Amino acid sequence: MIDEKTKGDLLKKHYGLFNHSGVQVCEWNRKSLRGTGVCYKEQFYGIDCHRCMQFSPAVIICNLNCIFCWRPNEAMIKEFGAEFDEPEEIVENLIKLRKKLLSGFGGSVADKKKLEESFDPNHFAISLSGEPTLYPKINELIDYLTERARTVFLVTNGTRPDVLAKLKPKKNFQLYISLNAPNEEKFLQICRSTDKDNWNKFNESLKIMKNFKGRRVIRLTLIKNLSFDYNFIDDYLKLIELASPDFIEVKSFMSIGNAKERLGVGSMLSFDDVKEFAEKITERSNYKLDDYKEDSRIVLLKNKDSKVVNKFD
C-alpha cells in the first residue's frame, strides 16, 4: 500500500512500518529515557511518557490535506482497499518494530530499568500520521488496546461521525478531536478537504462528542496569519460549545517535517501568544486555565463543570 519512495522517506525519518501501519519513537520518548524531560501528556494526564507508543493504523491514508501536517500530502491515499490487517496483528508487529527503534538508546540511557520498561508500552496514542478512523476496524483496535494497556488516546480529524457514534467509553480511553479551523472558509483553506461535506461531518462529530460518556478533549492548532486571530474567538467558542469537552488544548502549530516547506517557523506562535489566546477563551466561556507547558507551546483549559480527574489512576 505504501509506494517505495514514500516508504524510503518514512524509514529515513525512523518510522517502523508494517503494511499500512506505522510507529515512531518521538523526541519526548528520547528525552524521557535520557532524563531530560517529559511530554505534556505526562504532565497533564499522567501517562508514562517513556512507555508511550505513538502509532497509526493508517500511516499514509487520510481524507484531508492539512497545510500544517508534517507528512508528505502528495503521498497520501484517501481510503483503504478491500484488504487490511487485524488489530492484534498491527499492534504486536509495531511493538516489535518500536523495540528495535529503541534498542539503540542503550548506550545513552542512565536508567536501564526505564529503558527496559519502555520496550513494553502501556500507553497507546493512535495518531502519528493519517486519519485512524478510516481504518475499518478502528473500534476493534481500541477494544484490543484498552484491554492490554494502562491508557489509550485516539486523535481524529472528526470527519467520520459514523465511526465516533459507535465508540464505547472506557475508563482508560480518551477521545481527541482536532479543531484546526474556526469556520468553514478557514477549514477549506487549512484542511484542504476534497469532500465539501467534511465541514458538516466535522460539526456532527462535535455534537457526538458532547454525548460521549468518556473523557473528551478538543485540541486547537493555531497558525499565525491563518487560524490565529482574536476575531475568530466567537467562532471557536461556538464549535467548542457543540462538543462541551472536558479539556481544551490550545497549541501552536509546530514547523516540523513537510510542514516546514509549506508554512515555516514564521507561522509558529510564541508561548505568550498561545497563553493569551487561551486566556481570552476563558474570559468568554466556562473553561479555566488548568496547566501549561511552555516548551511545547501548549495551554490546558478545563471545563469548570467536568467531574473528570485530570490524571489517570
C-alpha positions, 0 to 999 in steps of 0.5 A, spaced: 500 500 500 505 504 501 509 506 494 517 505 495 519 512 495 514 514 500 516 508 504 524 510 503 522 517 506 518 514 512 524 509 514 529 515 513 525 519 518 525 512 523 518 510 522 517 502 523 512 500 518 508 494 517 503 494 511 499 500 512 501 501 519 506 505 522 510 507 529 515 512 531 519 513 537 518 521 538 523 526 541 519 526 548 520 518 548 528 520 547 528 525 552 524 521 557 529 515 557 535 520 557 532 524 563 531 530 560 524 531 560 517 529 559 511 530 554 505 534 556 501 528 556 505 526 562 504 532 565 497 533 564 494 526 564 499 522 567 501 517 562 508 514 562 511 518 557 517 513 556 512 507 555 508 511 550 507 508 543 505 513 538 502 509 532 497 509 526 493 504 523 493 508 517 500 511 516 499 514 509 491 514 508 487 520 510 481 524 507 484 531 508 490 535 506 492 539 512 497 545 510 500 544 517 501 536 517 508 534 517 507 528 512 508 528 505 500 530 502 502 528 495 503 521 498 497 520 501 491 515 499 484 517 501 481 510 503 483 503 504 482 497 499 478 491 500 484 488 504 487 490 511 490 487 517 487 485 524 488 489 530 492 484 534 496 483 528 498 491 527 499 492 534 504 486 536 508 487 529 509 495 531 511 493 538 516 489 535 518 494 530 518 500 536 523 495 540 528 495 535 527 503 534 529 503 541 534 498 542 539 503 540 538 508 546 542 503 550 548 506 550 545 513 552 540 511 557 542 512 565 536 508 567 536 501 564 530 499 568 526 505 564 529 503 558 527 496 559 520 498 561 519 502 555 520 496 550 513 494 553 508 500 552 502 501 556 500 507 553 497 507 546 496 514 542 493 512 535 495 518 531 502 519 528 500 520 521 493 519 517 486 519 519 485 512 524 478 512 523 478 510 516 481 504 518 475 499 518 476 496 524 478 502 528 473 500 534 476 493 534 483 496 535 481 500 541 477 494 544 484 490 543 488 496 546 484 498 552 484 491 554 492 490 554 494 497 556 494 502 562 491 508 557 489 509 550 488 516 546 485 516 539 486 523 535 481 524 529 480 529 524 472 528 526 470 527 519 467 520 520 461 521 525 459 514 523 465 511 526 465 516 533 457 514 534 459 507 535 465 508 540 464 505 547 467 509 553 472 506 557 475 508 563 482 508 560 480 511 553 480 518 551 477 521 545 481 527 541 478 531 536 482 536 532 479 543 531 484 546 526 479 551 523 474 556 526 469 556 520 468 553 514 472 558 509 478 557 514 477 549 514 477 549 506 483 553 506 487 549 512 484 542 511 484 542 504 478 537 504 476 534 497 469 532 500 465 539 501 461 535 506 467 534 511 465 541 514 458 538 516 461 531 518 466 535 522 460 539 526 456 532 527 462 529 530 462 535 535 455 534 537 457 526 538 462 528 542 458 532 547 454 525 548 460 521 549 460 518 556 468 518 556 473 523 557 473 528 551 478 533 549 478 538 543 485 540 541 486 547 537 492 548 532 493 555 531 497 558 525 499 565 525 496 569 519 491 563 518 487 560 524 490 565 529 486 571 530 482 574 536 476 575 531 475 568 530 474 567 538 466 567 537 467 562 532 471 557 536 467 558 542 461 556 538 464 549 535 467 548 542 460 549 545 457 543 540 462 538 543 462 541 551 469 537 552 472 536 558 479 539 556 481 544 551 488 544 548 490 550 545 497 549 541 501 552 536 502 549 530 509 546 530 514 547 523 516 540 523 517 535 517 513 537 510 510 542 514 516 546 514 516 547 506 509 549 506 508 554 512 515 555 516 517 557 523 514 564 521 507 561 522 509 558 529 506 562 535 510 564 541 508 561 548 505 568 550 501 568 544 498 561 545 497 563 553 493 569 551 489 566 546 487 561 551 486 566 556 481 570 552 477 563 551 476 563 558 474 570 559 468 568 554 466 561 556 466 556 562 473 553 561 479 555 566 486 555 565 488 548 568 496 547 566 501 549 561 507 547 558 511 552 555 516 548 551 511 545 547 507 551 546 501 548 549 495 551 554 490 546 558 483 549 559 478 545 563 471 545 563 469 548 570 463 543 570 467 536 568 467 531 574 473 528 570 480 527 574 485 530 570 490 524 571 489 517 570 489 512 576 
